[in-house]
Amino acid sequence: MQGKVVAITGASRGIGAATAHVFADAGARVVLLARSADEISALADEIGRGAMAIACDVGDADAVAGAMAQIVDTCGGLDVLIGNAGVIDPIARITDADVNDWGRAIDINLKGVFYGMRAAIPLMRARGGTIITVSSGAAHNPLEGWSAYCAGKAGAAMLTRAAHLEESANGLRIMGMSPGTVATEMQVKIKASGINPVSQLDPAVHIPAEWPAQVMLWMCGAGGDDWLGQEVSVRDEGIRRAAGLIA
């Protein structure tokens, strides 16, 4: 990753922040994108090594396109896009869910991935690169109270497969990464909701955010070549071993 430019959405905390640290440690210049300008600016200062923060709402197509153009203008190009931004809210049964909250979740979890790909792919074709969508087990398994999250993640998983189909011939490496349950703020919200079996999990079973970050670093190398157009699961012990997480 030495000298590569890596853009990470939802970079202010959790998996996004951990990914910024892991990729910067591997030699990449990381660009942090999130709505919380103060948080990502502080994180960029903490990381150093040319890290850059761009306040951006991934649910706004123009904002995403502007951010990608700024990355190219400032950094000279883009090599990796990690579509990590996501929200769990609203946690509610379909008949109880607020219409605006439900739509906002789709704006972030699905449209945000589309906006990122649509803006980044033309910029990446000339030099190649990797696009990783942070997926979820919820993309493939329905869960009570999570209709917006499940629908958004399922759509993003299919979108990722479609992007691979369209762009693999142009030298782009596109795939998904499902982290499993991770010790982040999202899990705190899930626990507090008391809805569906995930909320009943012992917090001790959640993996650290650094694990999926390390797996995505591995996916950007030759190890990810067998997974193009597919979804890597951090729950898979073989993946954990290949990425150096376990012996």
N, C-alpha and C positions, 0 to 999 in steps of 0.2 A: 504493500500500500504506500510505499515511500513516494511522496510527492503527489499522490492522487487526491482529487477533490471529491469529498463525500458530503452530500446533503442529507440531513436527517430531519424528518418532520416529527412534531410532538417531542421536541428535544429538551424540554424544560425539566423533566423529571423521569423517574422510572426507567424503563427500557431505553428510551431515547437518550437520556443523560448518560446512562452506562455505556451505550453504544458510542457516543461522542468520545468518551474517555478511552475506550478500547481501540477505536480506529486512530485516534490521535497518537496513542502510545505506539501504534504500528507504523507511524510515519505519515499518516494522511493529514491533509488540511481539512478540517471539519467545518461545515456550515450548519448552524443550528437554526431551525425554523420552528416557531411556536407563537401563539398569541401573546404570551406573557413576556414582553420585551425586557423587563428588568431581570427576570430570572435567567433568560438565555444570555443576556449581556454579562451577568455575573458569572455564569458557567463558562462562557467564552474566555473571560479574563482569567478564570481559574485554570483552564486548560492551556491557554497560551498557544505558542507554536502556530500563529496565524489563524487560530480559530475565529470564526466570524458569526455574528448573530444577526438574523433578519426577522423582525416581527412580521408574522404572516398568519392569516386565518386560512387554513387549508380548505375551508368550505366556501371560499371566495375565489372563483376561477381567475379573475383579473389579478388578485393579489398573488396567487401562486405563479402565474405567468411572469409577473413583474419580479418576483423573488428569483426565479430561475434565470431571467435575463441579467439580473444584478450579479448573480453568482458567476456567470460567464464573463461579464464585463470586468469583475474584480479579480477573479481567480484564473481566467483564461480558458475555462472549460469545466465540464462536469463528468466525473467518472463513475460515481455510484450515487444512486438515489434510494434511500430507505424510507418507505412509506409506513411510518410508525404511528402517526397521530390517530387517536381513537378515544371514544367515550363510551362508558357503560350505561349512562343515563339515557332515557328513563328506565328504571327498574320497576315495571308495573305490568299487570296483565293487560292484554290488548284492549279490553273494554274500559279500562281505567286510565290508560296512557293519555297524556296530554298530546294533542295533535302537533303542536309546534315543537315540543321537545322531541317527539318521535321523528319528525322531519329533520330536525337539527342533527340528530344522531346519524341519519342517512347522509346528510350533507358532509359530515366529517368522515365517517367510517367507510363510505363508498364513493361519494362524489369527490372527496378529497384525494383519494387514491387515483381516480380518473384524471382530475385536474393536474396532479403531479406528473403522471405519465404523459399526458397530452402536451404539457409544456416542456418536459425534459427530453423526451425521445428524439425530437428533431435536433436538439442540441448535442445529443450523444452519438448519433449515427456515424458521424465522421471519424470519431476516435474509439468507438466501441465503449463498453461499460456494462455495469450490472445494476439491475433494479430489483429490489427485494421488498415484497409486501409483507408486513407483519400481520399474520393471520391469527386464527384461534380455533380451538376445538369446537367453538360455538358456530363456526362456519359450516359445520357438517352435522351437528347434533342440536336439535331444538331444546331449549330450556325455558321453563316457566318464568315469565316476567322479563325475559330478555328478547322479545320479538324484534325490537329495533336493532339490537346488537347482533343477533343471529342473522337477520336479513342483510344487514350491512356487510358483515364479514363474509357471508356466503357470496354476495355479489362481488366483493373485492377479490375473493379467491377465483371466481370465474373470470373476472376482468384480467387478472394476472395471467391466467392460462391463455386468454385471447390475445393479450399483448405479446406473449411468447410466440404464438402462432403467426402473428403479423410481423414481428420484428427480429426473430432469430436469424433470418437470412441476411439481415442488415448488421449482424455482428453483435447484437445486444443479448445479454444473458439475463433472463427474467424468470423469477421464481418466488415462491412464498416460504415463510418460516412461521410455524406454529409453536409458540413458546411453552404451552401448558400454563399452569398457575404459577404466577410470579409474585414475589413479595413487594408489591407496589401499593400506592394509594388506592388504586382501583379495587384491590382485594379488600381493603378496609371498608369501602362502600358496599361491596358485595356481602361481606360478613354482617354489616349492620342491617342490611335489608332483610335477612332471614328467609329469603325466597330461594327456592330450588336447592338441590344438593350441594352446589358449589359453596353456598354460604355456610354450610355446616362443616366444611373442611377445617381440620386443625391447621392453624397458620404455620406450624412447623413443617408442613409438607410442601410449602411454596418454595420454589427455587429462587436464588438471587438474580437480580436483573442482569448481572454480568454474564450469566450463562447464555441467554439468547444473544447477547451482544457478541460474545466470543464465537458463537455458532455462525452468526452473520459474517464475521470477519473470515472464518473458514470458508463460507459459501462464496465469498468473493475471489477465492483462489481456485486451484485445480480441483479441490475437493467438491466444489459445487457443480462441476461439469456434468455429473451424472444425474443432477436434479433439476436441470433446466426445464421450465414449464411445469414443474411439480411443486409439492409443498414438503419442506423438511420439518420434521417434528423433533423438538428438543426432548420430548418424552422418550424417544428411541435411544436405548443405551448404545447402539452402534454409532449413532450420530454424536452422542456425548463423547464417546471414546475417540472417534475420528477428529473431533474438534479439540481434543486434549483436556476435556473437563473431568474425565475419569480415567483411571489406568486400565 
